[in-house]
Each structure stands twice: as C-alpha cells, then as structure tokens.
Amino acid sequence: MKTIGAYEAKIHLPKLLERVIKGERITITKHGIPVAVLQPPPTIRKAETKTIIAELRKFREKNTLTGISIRDMIEVGRR
C-alpha cells in the first residue's frame, strides 16, 4: 500500500484514481497521520445478459398492468 500526502493527492487525484482502478490501495495522510484510504470498491458480480433477460421475463409474467394503459401512466406522471 502506498502512502501520499493530502496536498499531493489533491494535485494528482486523476492519476491516483487510475491506479486505484487497477487495484492499488493508497493511504492519504495529513501531517503524517492517515486520514483516508483510496481503494477499489468490492467486486460486483456481473450477471450474464441471458440470465437478466430470463429474470425480467419471469417478473413480467407475475406483474402485469391490467386495466392501465401507458397513456394513463404518462398522464398520472405529469400531475
């Protein structure tokens, strides 16, 4: 883990963010005392497109808009 001063971090933030995107963890210090840590977010599992489409279809089967038209929804949204 790399340590960097707050002033230097402010000046070089875009470069630091690029390093964090690549997986690096950077501690920011103020007068030598750690005050913040830049690190990548927890890994988010990407779902496959086919799985998402199947889940949406399943949702649509259970949830229908019976009795409401799209035009009515638009009008309600404008109020």
C-alpha positions in Angstrom: 0.0 0.0 0.0 1.3 3.4 -1.0 1.1 6.5 1.2 0.7 10.0 -0.1 0.2 13.4 1.4 -3.2 15.2 1.2 -1.8 18.1 -0.9 -0.1 15.8 -3.4 -3.2 13.7 -3.5 -5.3 16.7 -4.4 -2.9 17.7 -7.2 -2.7 14.2 -8.6 -6.2 12.8 -7.9 -6.9 11.7 -11.5 -3.7 9.7 -11.7 -4.3 8.2 -8.3 -7.8 7.1 -9.3 -6.3 5.4 -12.4 -4.0 3.4 -10.1 -6.9 2.5 -7.8 -8.9 1.3 -10.8 -6.0 -1.1 -11.5 -6.4 -2.5 -7.9 -3.9 -0.4 -5.9 -4.7 0.8 -2.4 -3.5 4.3 -1.5 -3.4 5.9 2.0 -3.8 9.6 2.2 -2.1 11.3 5.1 -2.3 14.8 6.6 0.8 15.8 8.6 1.9 12.2 8.5 -1.3 10.9 10.0 -3.5 8.6 7.9 -6.9 10.3 7.2 -8.3 8.3 4.2 -7.8 5.3 2.0 -8.5 5.1 -1.7 -9.3 1.6 -2.7 -11.3 -0.2 -5.4 -14.9 -1.0 -4.4 -15.8 -4.6 -3.5 -16.0 -6.7 -6.7 -19.5 -6.6 -8.1 -20.6 -9.8 -9.8 -21.7 -9.2 -13.3 -24.7 -11.2 -14.3 -24.9 -12.7 -17.8 -27.2 -11.0 -20.2 -29.3 -14.2 -20.8 -29.9 -14.6 -17.0 -31.1 -11.0 -16.7 -33.4 -11.3 -19.6 -34.9 -14.6 -18.2 -35.4 -12.9 -14.8 -37.2 -9.9 -16.5 -39.5 -12.2 -18.4 -40.3 -14.1 -15.2 -41.0 -10.8 -13.5 -43.3 -9.7 -16.4 -45.3 -12.9 -16.1 -46.1 -12.2 -12.5 -46.6 -8.5 -12.7 -49.0 -7.1 -15.3 -50.5 -3.7 -15.9 -54.1 -4.9 -16.3 -56.5 -2.0 -16.6 -53.9 0.7 -17.1 -52.6 2.0 -20.3 -49.3 3.6 -20.9 -51.1 6.8 -21.8 -52.8 6.8 -18.4 -49.5 6.3 -16.6 -48.0 9.2 -18.5 -50.9 11.5 -17.6 -50.6 10.5 -13.9 -46.8 11.1 -14.0 -47.4 14.7 -15.3 -49.6 15.7 -12.4 
